[in-house]
């Protein structure tokens, strides 16, 4: 793989509905499904970044429930963007619950948002997301990977 020139703090937020289905977002930049996620902005806490990213990408208001883990393994945390930029993320993954809002796809980052049964995830899912989901379902942790 090409040389990584950037490291970035990231957040990901796993949200289950009452039937234990998981919320996924189809990302416009790579046309893949994934857990709502994004960058931490300067001056922002990881909790506030997670809340902001979920709202921007899905239209939902959330409350963070717990830290699932912190992920930095280059195997799953190096991401190549369509413009050629390569970023190594250190991602704090949280579990949250919905407290308001309505699912929306008005964000230019989002093609679609919907809940999936955890045993019927789409095949075109980002490579890091199944590990995050597995850790969330274990109800152990928090993990550092």
C-alpha positions as CSV (number, residue, x, y, z in Angstrom):
1,X,0.0,0.0,0.0
2,X,1.1,3.6,-0.6
3,X,2.6,5.5,2.3
4,X,0.2,6.9,4.9
5,X,0.9,10.6,5.4
6,X,-2.0,11.5,7.7
7,X,-3.4,10.2,11.0
8,X,-6.8,11.4,12.2
9,X,-9.0,11.0,15.2
10,X,-12.3,9.4,14.3
11,X,-15.6,8.4,15.8
12,X,-18.1,5.7,14.9
13,X,-21.5,5.2,16.5
14,X,-23.4,1.9,16.5
15,X,-27.2,2.2,17.0
16,X,-29.6,-0.7,17.5
17,X,-33.3,-0.5,17.2
18,X,-35.7,-2.3,19.5
19,X,-35.4,-5.5,17.4
20,X,-31.6,-5.4,17.6
21,X,-31.2,-4.3,14.0
22,X,-28.2,-2.1,13.3
23,X,-28.4,1.3,11.6
24,X,-26.1,1.7,8.6
25,X,-25.4,4.5,6.2
26,X,-24.6,4.1,2.5
27,X,-21.7,6.5,2.1
28,X,-21.6,8.7,-1.0
29,X,-17.8,8.9,-1.2
30,X,-17.2,5.1,-1.6
31,X,-20.7,3.8,-2.3
32,X,-20.4,1.3,0.6
33,X,-22.5,0.7,3.7
34,X,-21.1,1.5,7.1
35,X,-21.7,2.5,10.6
36,X,-22.2,6.3,10.9
37,X,-18.7,7.7,11.4
38,X,-16.4,10.6,10.8
39,X,-13.7,13.0,12.0
40,X,-13.2,14.7,15.3
41,X,-13.1,18.5,14.6
42,X,-10.5,20.7,16.4
43,X,-11.8,21.8,19.8
44,X,-14.5,19.0,19.9
45,X,-14.8,16.0,22.3
46,X,-15.1,12.5,20.8
47,X,-18.6,12.3,22.4
48,X,-19.7,15.6,20.7
49,X,-18.1,14.4,17.4
50,X,-20.1,11.2,17.5
51,X,-23.4,13.1,18.2
52,X,-22.7,15.6,15.5
53,X,-21.7,13.0,12.9
54,X,-24.8,10.9,13.4
55,X,-27.0,14.0,13.1
56,X,-25.2,15.2,10.0
57,X,-25.3,11.8,8.3
58,X,-28.7,10.4,9.4
59,X,-30.8,13.3,10.8
60,X,-31.1,11.5,14.2
61,X,-30.5,12.9,17.6
62,X,-28.7,10.4,19.9
63,X,-27.4,9.8,23.4
64,X,-24.1,8.0,23.8
65,X,-24.5,4.9,26.0
66,X,-21.0,3.4,26.2
67,X,-17.6,3.2,24.7
68,X,-17.2,-0.1,22.7
69,X,-13.6,0.4,21.9
70,X,-10.7,2.3,20.4
71,X,-9.4,1.0,17.1
72,X,-6.1,1.8,15.5
73,X,-5.0,-1.4,13.8
74,X,-3.6,-0.4,10.4
75,X,-5.2,-3.6,8.9
76,X,-8.6,-2.1,9.3
77,X,-8.0,1.6,10.1
78,X,-6.1,2.8,7.0
79,X,-8.6,4.2,4.5
80,X,-8.0,5.2,0.9
81,X,-10.3,7.9,-0.4
82,X,-11.4,8.1,-4.0
83,X,-9.2,11.2,-4.4
84,X,-6.1,9.2,-3.5
85,X,-5.7,10.5,0.0
86,X,-4.7,7.8,2.5
87,X,-5.6,8.3,6.2
88,X,-4.8,6.2,9.3
89,X,-7.7,6.6,11.7
90,X,-7.7,6.1,15.5
91,X,-11.4,5.6,16.0
92,X,-13.4,5.7,19.2
93,X,-16.5,3.5,18.6
94,X,-19.6,4.1,20.8
95,X,-23.0,2.6,21.2
96,X,-25.9,5.1,21.3
97,X,-29.6,5.2,21.4
98,X,-32.0,7.4,19.4
99,X,-33.6,10.2,21.4
100,X,-35.2,12.2,18.5
101,X,-35.1,13.3,14.9
102,X,-36.1,11.5,11.8
103,X,-34.0,9.4,9.3
104,X,-32.9,11.8,6.6
105,X,-30.6,11.5,3.5
106,X,-30.2,15.2,2.9
107,X,-26.4,15.1,3.7
108,X,-24.2,15.0,0.6
109,X,-22.2,12.3,2.5
110,X,-25.2,9.9,2.6
111,X,-26.9,8.0,-0.2
112,X,-29.2,5.9,2.1
113,X,-29.8,5.1,5.8
114,X,-31.6,2.1,7.1
115,X,-31.6,-0.6,9.7
116,X,-30.4,-4.1,8.9
117,X,-30.8,-7.4,10.9
118,X,-27.3,-8.2,12.3
119,X,-27.3,-11.5,10.5
120,X,-28.2,-10.0,7.2
121,X,-25.7,-7.2,6.7
122,X,-25.1,-6.0,3.1
123,X,-22.1,-7.5,1.3
124,X,-20.7,-4.1,0.3
125,X,-19.8,-3.0,3.9
126,X,-16.7,-1.1,5.0
127,X,-14.0,-3.5,6.2
128,X,-13.7,-2.2,9.7
129,X,-17.4,-2.2,10.5
130,X,-18.0,-6.0,11.1
131,X,-15.3,-6.0,13.8
132,X,-16.9,-3.0,15.5
133,X,-20.3,-4.6,15.4
134,X,-19.0,-7.9,16.8
135,X,-17.4,-6.1,19.7
136,X,-20.6,-4.1,20.3
137,X,-22.6,-7.4,20.4
138,X,-20.2,-9.0,22.9
139,X,-21.3,-6.6,25.6
140,X,-17.7,-6.7,26.9
141,X,-14.9,-4.2,26.6
142,X,-14.1,-1.5,26.0
143,X,-11.6,-3.0,23.6
144,X,-8.4,-1.5,22.4
145,X,-7.4,-2.9,19.0
